Each structure stands twice: as structure tokens, then as C-alpha cells.
Amino acid sequence: MTDWCPPRRGGIEGQVAGLARALAARGHTVHLFTTTPNPCAIPGVDVHVIETAMVGDVAAQLTDAATARSAYRRALEIEPGNPAATRGLANLEKK
């Protein structure tokens, strides 16, 4: 889950795309959740857009618990029991 994804240009965007592409090339199932509008396709990677409020070209979702809950739930629909999504959702539910 990232708000830094191509076509945005920068170091983090390149790292995210490169890691996702490399994992897919090694046979892993890769789902990338991003708040980047109109993200580029990455071969072998399922890219999912999380629609959220934007401040300029930066996502404002870090302060939006409802958007985060929705993203974690979508991740759990794709991969039930995903440990990172399970922990993230549990932490949000405590609040």
C-alpha cells in the first residue's frame, strides 16, 4: 500500500514499481494498493486504486481512518488473513 506509484516520478516510485515487478517475476502474486490517480500498469502486478482526498498531488488519506479501513478490508478480500492488513485494521478498530 503506497501513495507513491508511477506515473509519479521519484525515487520511492521507482523502488515500489521495481520491487513489485521483481516479486511478480519470481512468481509471487502481487497486489499494489495506491492513492496515485491513474497509476501505470506494472507487468504481473494487480494495481488497485484507493480513491481519497488529495492535497495537491499528495494523498490526504493518512488522516482519514475511513479510507484506511476500506483499503485494509479490500486487501483482506483479496488475501484473507493477510497479516499486515489484519494488524492495520485491528489497530484502527481500537480507535
C-alpha positions as semicolon CSV with decimal commas, in nm:
position;residue;x (nm);y (nm);z (nm)
1;M;0,000;0,000;0,000
2;T;0,157;0,326;-0,114
3;D;0,070;0,672;-0,231
4;W;0,391;0,682;-0,437
5;C;0,340;0,497;-0,763
6;P;0,425;0,565;-1,128
7;P;0,345;0,772;-1,329
8;R;0,460;0,998;-1,046
9;R;0,836;1,037;-1,080
10;G;1,081;0,996;-0,796
11;G;1,297;0,753;-0,606
12;I;1,021;0,595;-0,400
13;E;0,801;0,545;-0,706
14;G;1,082;0,365;-0,886
15;Q;1,156;0,147;-0,584
16;V;0,791;0,050;-0,541
17;A;0,748;-0,038;-0,910
18;G;1,079;-0,224;-0,924
19;L;1,004;-0,430;-0,613
20;A;0,654;-0,517;-0,732
21;R;0,783;-0,614;-1,078
22;A;1,066;-0,826;-0,930
23;L;0,831;-1,012;-0,693
24;A;0,590;-1,083;-0,979
25;A;0,876;-1,206;-1,199
26;R;0,967;-1,455;-0,924
27;G;0,617;-1,599;-0,929
28;H;0,461;-1,412;-0,637
29;T;0,106;-1,283;-0,655
30;V;0,143;-0,907;-0,613
31;H;-0,132;-0,659;-0,533
32;L;-0,033;-0,293;-0,513
33;F;-0,278;-0,054;-0,348
34;T;-0,214;0,311;-0,429
35;T;-0,373;0,652;-0,396
36;T;-0,191;0,771;-0,708
37;P;-0,456;0,870;-0,964
38;N;-0,434;0,680;-1,295
39;P;-0,136;0,461;-1,195
40;C;0,075;0,297;-1,463
41;A;0,034;-0,072;-1,529
42;I;0,316;-0,285;-1,390
43;P;0,363;-0,622;-1,566
44;G;0,241;-0,910;-1,350
45;V;0,106;-0,681;-1,077
46;D;-0,259;-0,615;-0,989
47;V;-0,277;-0,241;-0,920
48;H;-0,573;-0,121;-0,712
49;V;-0,661;0,246;-0,676
50;I;-0,771;0,376;-0,336
51;E;-0,975;0,687;-0,404
52;T;-0,919;0,951;-0,139
53;A;-0,898;1,324;-0,091
54;M;-0,588;1,480;-0,239
55;V;-0,392;1,783;-0,122
56;G;-0,227;1,892;-0,444
57;D;-0,086;1,566;-0,579
58;V;-0,037;1,406;-0,235
59;A;-0,298;1,182;-0,076
60;A;-0,456;1,305;0,243
61;Q;-0,555;0,951;0,348
62;L;-0,310;0,934;0,638
63;T;-0,559;1,130;0,847
64;D;-0,865;0,955;0,706
65;A;-0,939;0,643;0,911
66;A;-1,240;0,550;0,696
67;T;-1,024;0,535;0,382
68;A;-0,759;0,328;0,562
69;R;-1,024;0,085;0,693
70;S;-1,166;0,048;0,343
71;A;-0,820;-0,024;0,197
72;Y;-0,739;-0,286;0,463
73;R;-1,076;-0,454;0,408
74;R;-1,018;-0,465;0,031
75;A;-0,676;-0,620;0,093
76;L;-0,834;-0,884;0,316
77;E;-1,093;-0,966;0,050
78;I;-0,810;-1,038;-0,194
79;E;-0,593;-1,224;0,056
80;P;-0,786;-1,337;0,364
81;G;-0,566;-1,347;0,670
82;N;-0,301;-1,109;0,531
83;P;-0,104;-1,028;0,850
84;A;-0,026;-0,663;0,768
85;A;-0,386;-0,583;0,672
86;T;-0,519;-0,773;0,974
87;R;-0,294;-0,576;1,213
88;G;-0,368;-0,245;1,043
89;L;-0,742;-0,298;1,059
90;A;-0,725;-0,417;1,422
91;N;-0,529;-0,103;1,518
92;L;-0,788;0,120;1,350
93;E;-1,078;-0,065;1,514
94;K;-0,930;0,008;1,859
95;K;-0,971;0,382;1,799
